[in-house]
Amino acid sequence: MTDGRTVYRIHYPLMGRPQLRLPERVLQVLDASEFGLRVELGSPPFDIAPGATLEGKLRLAQGVECSIRGSCARVGEDDFTIVFAANARLRLPVLFEEQRFLRAKFPDWY
């Protein structure tokens, strides 16, 4: 639930993508918000189904590592989305710092 406000989301440049470290795989994150992630399925494709629970570590582009916990909301052709558990969201200040880092490292991005 977003409480009537817009969800803040970072769409990552190819060279600045965070890594999602799960027990069975390391995957590339395509975009992140305080409520969830969109993750590349990889090659070979990560086997996941909607409703599956996930727990792992998210290593952001700036090097900050966060524990994540949530469930798969959707599986697409090349990606899947994770919705974070209510008490496991990314904090907005972390996302704002991530965006500042990306703008400094990739000035032509966004």
C-alpha positions in Angstrom: 0.0 0.0 0.0 1.4 3.4 -0.9 -0.7 5.7 1.3 -1.7 7.8 -1.7 1.8 8.9 -2.7 3.9 8.0 -5.7 6.3 5.1 -5.4 9.9 6.2 -5.6 11.7 3.9 -8.1 15.2 3.7 -9.4 15.7 2.2 -12.9 19.3 1.1 -13.0 21.9 1.6 -15.8 23.3 -1.6 -17.2 26.8 -1.1 -15.6 25.4 0.0 -12.2 22.9 -2.8 -11.4 22.7 -4.1 -7.9 23.0 -7.8 -7.2 20.4 -9.9 -5.4 22.2 -12.7 -3.6 19.8 -15.6 -3.0 20.9 -19.0 -1.5 20.8 -20.6 -5.0 21.8 -17.7 -7.4 23.1 -14.2 -7.8 20.8 -12.1 -10.0 20.8 -8.6 -11.5 18.3 -6.0 -10.3 16.7 -3.9 -13.0 14.9 -1.5 -10.7 14.2 -1.0 -7.1 11.6 0.9 -4.9 10.9 0.9 -1.2 8.2 -1.7 -1.8 10.0 -4.2 -4.1 12.4 -5.1 -6.9 12.3 -6.1 -10.5 14.9 -8.7 -11.1 16.3 -10.2 -14.3 15.7 -14.0 -14.6 19.2 -14.6 -15.8 20.6 -17.4 -18.0 19.6 -20.1 -17.5 16.4 -18.6 -16.2 15.9 -18.6 -12.4 13.0 -21.0 -11.7 10.4 -19.1 -9.6 6.7 -18.9 -9.5 4.3 -16.2 -8.3 3.7 -16.5 -4.5 7.1 -18.0 -3.8 8.9 -16.5 -0.8 12.4 -15.1 -1.1 15.1 -14.1 1.4 18.5 -12.9 0.5 20.9 -10.0 0.4 20.7 -7.0 -1.9 24.0 -5.3 -2.7 23.3 -1.9 -4.0 25.4 -0.1 -6.6 27.0 2.1 -3.9 28.1 -1.1 -2.0 25.5 -1.0 0.8 24.1 -4.4 1.6 20.5 -4.9 2.8 18.7 -8.0 3.9 15.5 -8.5 1.8 12.4 -10.7 2.4 9.3 -10.9 0.3 7.4 -12.8 -2.3 7.3 -13.1 -6.0 4.4 -11.1 -7.4 4.8 -11.7 -11.1 7.0 -13.6 -13.5 7.5 -12.2 -17.0 9.5 -13.4 -20.0 12.8 -12.0 -18.8 12.2 -10.7 -15.3 10.2 -11.2 -12.1 9.1 -8.8 -9.3 9.5 -9.2 -5.6 7.1 -7.4 -3.2 8.8 -6.8 0.1 7.3 -8.0 3.4 5.9 -5.0 5.3 8.7 -4.9 7.8 11.5 -5.5 5.3 11.2 -2.5 2.9 14.1 -0.4 1.6 14.3 2.9 3.4 13.8 6.0 1.3 17.1 7.6 2.5 19.0 4.6 1.3 17.3 4.9 -2.1 18.0 8.7 -2.3 21.7 8.0 -1.5 21.7 5.3 -4.2 20.4 7.8 -6.8 23.0 10.4 -5.8 25.7 7.8 -6.2 24.4 6.7 -9.6 24.2 10.3 -10.9 27.8 11.0 -9.8 29.1 7.8 -11.4 26.9 7.8 -14.5 26.4 11.5 -15.3 24.5 10.7 -18.6 22.2 8.3 -16.9 18.5 9.2 -16.4 
